[in-house]
Amino acid sequence: MTAAERHGDAAGFTLGIAVALPQEARAIARHCAAYMHAPRGEDGVLLEITGVGGERAAAGARRLVAAGADALLSWGTAAGLQPGFSPGALLVPESVIALDGEALDTDTAWHLRIRKRLAERLDVVVQPIAESASVLRTPADKQTMSAATGAVAADMESAALARAARQAGIPFLVIRAIADPASGTIPDSVSAAIGGAGEVRIAKLLGSLLMRPRQWPQLIQLSRWFGAAQDTLMQAAKRAGPFMLANVDEG
């Protein structure tokens, strides 16, 4: 159920999950399906596929809050910034470093509870991630971001969600998995083919690859990296499950 589809003064806890890309929402759709169709008055999930970037994430967060979200979760993939963090590494950061350098903290109690739950089966990275204004396509881009922020990974949406949660006075958390590592390159054919809503425009992608056939190996590698991140997100959704929905003040 989307934020636009679930309204009313429900008494249960409502978790708003914001995801940039439709593909990143598969784990939530699979393992939280029952909560996405919860009756009014019971614990439930609102899922908002925002599209790529901070502005779209902020708009999606506002829709989630207006629909009754009691907390916001940033879910999806991220770019690795430092060596040693491979595709599939699970991120549950304690904070997000914004473009202006401000540290936007996640909710302490919620973070601790989810971290403990996930750490029973998965390795959890808790170091900060950074806000990026654009796709970090090259290792040089990532090295620059790492040097400026000290963060281990970056995405374009989490900081906007953190700011929206703070404005609404509700808790905020991040669960993401690294897709492309610090040494990885995103082919420009892929960047150009992603629409604002996160959709991959196949015709444009194929046309670009026909003009740049040397990017095919990079595309295949990127697909493998994204697959590793998806596997981690699937495990995280299965493991966290209802624990993501419980009242964040619970121990």
C-alpha positions in Angstrom: 0.0 0.0 0.0 1.3 3.4 -0.9 1.2 6.5 1.3 -1.6 7.9 -0.9 -3.7 4.8 -0.3 -3.7 4.6 3.5 -5.3 7.5 5.4 -7.2 8.0 8.6 -6.5 8.2 12.3 -5.1 4.8 12.8 -4.1 3.9 16.4 -1.4 1.4 15.4 2.2 2.3 14.7 2.7 3.3 11.1 6.2 3.0 9.5 6.9 5.1 6.4 9.5 3.5 4.2 11.0 5.6 1.4 12.8 3.9 -1.5 14.3 5.6 -4.5 14.1 2.8 -7.1 11.3 0.3 -7.7 13.9 -2.6 -7.7 15.0 -1.6 -4.2 11.5 -2.1 -2.9 11.3 -5.8 -3.7 12.5 -7.0 -0.3 10.0 -4.8 1.5 7.2 -5.9 -0.7 8.1 -9.6 -0.1 8.7 -9.6 3.7 6.4 -6.8 4.9 3.5 -7.5 2.6 1.1 -8.3 5.5 1.8 -5.0 7.1 1.3 -3.1 3.8 -2.3 -4.2 3.9 -2.9 -3.9 7.6 -6.4 -2.9 8.6 -6.8 0.6 10.0 -5.9 0.8 13.7 -3.2 -1.9 13.5 0.6 -1.6 12.9 1.3 -1.1 9.2 3.7 0.0 6.5 3.5 2.8 4.1 5.8 2.4 1.1 6.7 5.4 -1.1 8.9 5.0 -4.2 10.2 8.5 -4.4 12.5 8.5 -7.4 16.2 9.5 -7.3 17.5 12.5 -5.5 17.0 14.7 -2.4 14.2 16.8 -3.8 12.1 13.7 -4.7 12.9 12.1 -1.4 11.8 15.1 0.5 8.5 15.2 -1.4 8.0 11.5 -0.8 8.7 12.0 2.9 6.1 14.8 3.1 3.5 12.4 1.5 4.4 9.7 4.1 4.0 12.1 7.0 0.8 13.5 5.6 -0.5 9.9 5.4 0.2 9.3 9.0 3.7 7.8 9.2 5.0 7.7 12.8 8.6 7.1 11.7 10.6 7.3 8.5 13.0 4.6 7.2 15.4 5.2 4.3 15.8 1.9 2.5 17.8 0.9 -0.6 21.4 0.9 -1.9 24.4 3.1 -1.5 27.7 3.8 -3.0 30.8 2.6 -1.1 33.3 5.3 -0.4 36.2 3.5 1.4 38.1 0.3 0.5 37.1 -2.7 2.5 33.3 -2.3 2.1 32.3 -4.7 -0.6 29.0 -4.9 -2.5 26.4 -6.3 -0.2 27.8 -4.7 3.0 24.8 -3.9 5.3 24.6 -0.3 6.5 22.7 0.8 9.6 24.5 4.1 10.2 24.2 6.1 13.3 24.1 9.4 11.3 24.0 10.9 7.9 26.5 13.7 7.0 24.6 16.3 5.1 26.1 18.4 2.3 26.6 21.3 4.7 28.5 19.1 7.0 25.8 18.7 9.6 25.5 15.2 11.2 21.8 14.1 11.0 21.5 11.5 13.7 19.2 8.4 13.5 17.0 7.6 16.4 19.2 6.1 19.1 16.8 3.5 20.6 15.4 2.4 17.3 18.9 2.1 15.8 20.2 0.0 18.7 17.2 -2.4 18.6 17.4 -3.0 14.8 21.1 -3.2 14.9 21.1 -5.9 17.5 18.4 -7.8 15.6 20.3 -7.7 12.3 23.7 -8.4 13.9 22.5 -11.8 15.1 22.8 -13.0 11.5 24.5 -10.3 9.5 27.6 -8.0 9.7 26.3 -4.5 10.3 28.2 -1.3 9.5 27.3 1.6 11.7 29.7 4.3 10.6 28.1 7.4 9.1 27.0 7.7 5.5 27.1 10.9 3.5 24.6 12.9 1.4 25.5 13.2 -2.3 24.0 15.7 -4.6 24.6 13.5 -7.7 25.6 10.0 -8.7 29.2 9.3 -7.7 30.3 7.7 -10.9 34.0 7.2 -10.5 36.5 6.1 -7.8 37.8 9.7 -7.8 34.3 11.0 -7.0 34.0 8.6 -4.1 37.5 9.3 -2.8 36.7 13.1 -2.8 33.5 12.5 -0.9 35.2 10.2 1.6 38.0 12.7 2.3 35.5 15.5 2.8 33.1 13.6 5.1 34.9 10.6 6.6 31.8 8.5 5.6 31.9 4.9 4.5 29.1 5.2 1.9 26.8 7.8 0.3 23.4 8.1 -1.1 21.2 10.9 -2.5 18.0 10.5 -0.4 18.7 9.7 3.3 19.6 13.2 4.4 16.4 14.6 2.9 14.4 12.0 4.8 16.3 12.8 8.0 15.4 16.5 7.7 11.7 15.7 7.0 11.6 13.4 10.1 13.1 16.1 12.2 10.7 18.7 11.0 7.8 16.3 11.7 9.2 15.3 15.1 9.3 11.6 14.4 12.1 9.0 14.5 14.4 8.3 11.5 16.5 5.3 10.5 18.6 4.1 7.6 19.0 0.6 6.3 20.9 0.3 3.1 23.3 -2.0 1.3 26.4 -1.1 -0.7 26.0 -1.7 -4.4 29.0 -0.2 -6.2 32.2 -0.3 -4.1 34.8 2.6 -3.7 36.8 1.2 -6.7 33.7 0.8 -8.9 32.7 2.9 -11.9 29.1 3.6 -12.9 28.8 3.6 -16.7 27.5 7.0 -18.0 25.1 5.0 -20.2 23.4 3.8 -17.1 23.2 7.2 -15.4 21.7 8.7 -18.6 19.1 5.9 -18.8 17.6 6.3 -15.4 14.5 8.5 -15.3 13.5 10.8 -12.5 11.1 8.2 -11.0 13.9 5.6 -10.9 12.8 3.8 -14.0 15.4 2.4 -16.4 14.7 3.6 -20.0 15.7 0.5 -21.9 15.7 2.1 -25.3 18.0 4.8 -24.2 20.3 2.4 -22.4 20.6 0.1 -25.4 21.2 3.1 -27.7 23.9 4.4 -25.4 25.6 1.0 -25.2 25.5 0.7 -29.0 27.5 3.9 -29.1 29.8 2.7 -26.3 30.2 -1.1 -26.5 33.2 -1.0 -24.2 30.8 -0.3 -21.3 29.1 -3.7 -21.6 31.5 -5.3 -19.1 31.0 -2.4 -16.6 27.2 -2.9 -17.0 27.5 -6.6 -16.3 29.7 -5.9 -13.2 27.2 -3.3 -12.0 24.4 -5.8 -12.3 26.4 -8.3 -10.1 27.0 -5.6 -7.5 23.4 -4.6 -7.4 22.4 -8.3 -7.0 24.7 -8.6 -4.0 23.1 -5.5 -2.5 19.6 -6.9 -3.2 20.5 -10.2 -1.5 21.5 -8.3 1.6 18.4 -6.2 1.6 16.3 -9.4 1.3 18.1 -10.9 4.3 17.7 -7.7 6.3 14.0 -7.4 5.5 13.5 -11.1 6.5 15.5 -10.7 9.7 14.1 -7.4 10.8 10.5 -7.9 9.7 8.1 -6.9 12.4 11.0 -5.5 14.5 11.0 -2.5 12.2 7.4 -1.8 13.0 7.4 -2.1 16.8 7.2 1.2 18.7 10.7 2.7 18.5 10.7 3.4 22.3 10.5 -0.3 23.1 13.7 -2.0 24.4 
